């Protein structure tokens, strides 16, 4: 195995291990630890630097700024869900960390797969927990609040938060699946 294949394989395995560890913590506590995300970011940057210094290809791409571009692409792409309270800040940080490993083009593919998997999981989760009616009421509330803010130029009427939530989907599962789909795809990360 050449050095370039070793770095790419190590990056893929490290990223897979990190997103799977996030799934375990998300399922147990509905939280994704910052230390996991920060360790992943440090590893992504260090691995990318090692690849550049040895002339080996990096998962993120050939540019020195590729991990940053991937981090921003993935984080910003998931941010609207966080702003709509459809996912947590830990989910956005996990997606951004995966993006730092993958680089912008693959990070965007991972976000798209994450959204698809998340949508399917959401339907099964709602039906399995019998909370579909509450979930749709919450969606109507979020869209109404958003429309009021848009009409008011960002200064719309503030609605009182909902008294109950339908259920909290561990979105780390969707992020892990979306990331692993990209890693296992023929085009790779």
N, C-alpha and C positions, 0 to 999 in steps of 0.2 A: 504494500500500500504506500503510495507516495505521500509526501508531506501535504500536498494540496488536498488529496482525498482524505487524509487523516483529520485535517482541520475542519473540512466541511462535514465529515461524519461526526466528529466530536461536537460541533455546533448543533447539528440536528439532534443528536442524543441529549445534549444538555437542555436544549429548548423543550424537547419532548418531556424530559424529566421534570422540568420546572412547571410546565403547564399541567402535568398530571399531579404534581404536588399541590398545585393551586386547587385542583378539583377536590382533592381529599380535604383540604382545609375549608373550602367553600361548602362542601356537603356536611362537614361536621359542625362548623360554627357560623356559616353564612358570612365569612370574612376571608379576605385574601391578605395575608400579612405583608406589610410594607417591606420587611426584611427579605422576604422571598423575592419581591419585585426588584428591590435594590441590588440584591445579589445577582439576579439575572441581568440587570442592566450593566453592572460591573463586568460580568462575564462576557456579555455581548461586545462591549467596547474593547476589553482586553483581547478577546479572540480575534476581533476585527483588526486590531493593531498588530497582533502576531501574524495574521495572514498577510497584511500589507508589508511587514518587515521581511517576511520570507518569500514574498512574491507569489504566495499561494492565493487562490481565489477565496473570497469570503462569501458566506450566504447572503450578506447584506449588499454586496456589490463591490466594484473596484474603487469607488471614490472614498476618500478619507471620511467624508461626512455622511456616508450611506446609513450608518446606524441611527444618526440623528434624523435623517429624512424618514426612515422607517418608523421611528418612535413617534414623530409628529404626525405622519400619515395615519397610523393606526389609532393613536390617541385622539386626534381631532375627528376622525371618522366615527368613533364611538361616543364622543362627547354629547351629541344631540340626545342620545338615549339617556345619558346621565342627567341632562338638563330637564328632560321630561320625567325624571324619576323612574325610568324603566330599568335602569341598572345602577349599580353603586360605583363610587369612586375607585374602589379596588379593582373592579372590572375594567375600567378605563385604563388604570395603571398597568394591569396585567396585559391588556391588548397592546399598549404602548411598548411594554418590555418585549413582547413577542415581535413587534414591528422592528425593534432595534436589532434583533437577530436576523430578521428576514430582509430588511431593506424595503423601500417604498413600494415597488410594484408587487412583490409577493405579500407585503403587509396588507395592501388593498385587497388582494385576493382572499387573504385570511379573514379580513373583516367581512367581506361578502359571504363567505362560507359560514362565518360565525352568525351573521344575521339570519341566514337560511336555517341553520341548525337551531338557533334560538327561537325562531318562529315556530318550527315544528315542535320543539320541546315545550314551548309555551302552550300550544294547543293541547298536547297530551297532559301537561301539568294541570291546566285548568279543568279539563274533563275528569282527570283522575282524582282531583281534590274537590270536585263539585263546586267550583268557585267562578264558573264562567259568567254568571249574572253580575257578580260583584266586580269582576275584571272589566266587563264592558261598561259598568257604571263608572269605574275609575278612569277608563279611557275617555269616556264622554266628558268627565270632569277636567281631565288634563287638556283635552282639545279646546274646551270652552274657555278655560283659563288662558291658554295660549292665544286664542282668537281675541279675547278681550285685551290682552297686552299688545297684540299687533295693531288692533284698531286704535288703541290709546297711545300709540307711539312709544311703547315700552312702559307707559305709566298707567296701564289699565287697572281696572278694579281688581283688588286682591281678594280672591275667594278664600274662605276658610278651608284648611286642609281637610281631607276626608277623614271621617272617624275610624274607618276600618279599611284595611288593604285586603286584596283578594288572597294573595299568597306571594311569597318571595321565591322566585326561580333562582337557583344557584347558577348564575350566568357564566361562572367559570367553566362549567361543563361545555357550554356552547363555544366559548373562546378556545378551550382545549381542542374540541373537535374541529373547529375551523382551522386552527393552526396545524393540527396533525394532518388534515386533508391536504393542505398545501405542502407540508413536508413529504408526504407520501405520494404526491402527484408526480407523474412522469417528468414534468418540467421542474420539479423541486422548488426550493425556496428561492 
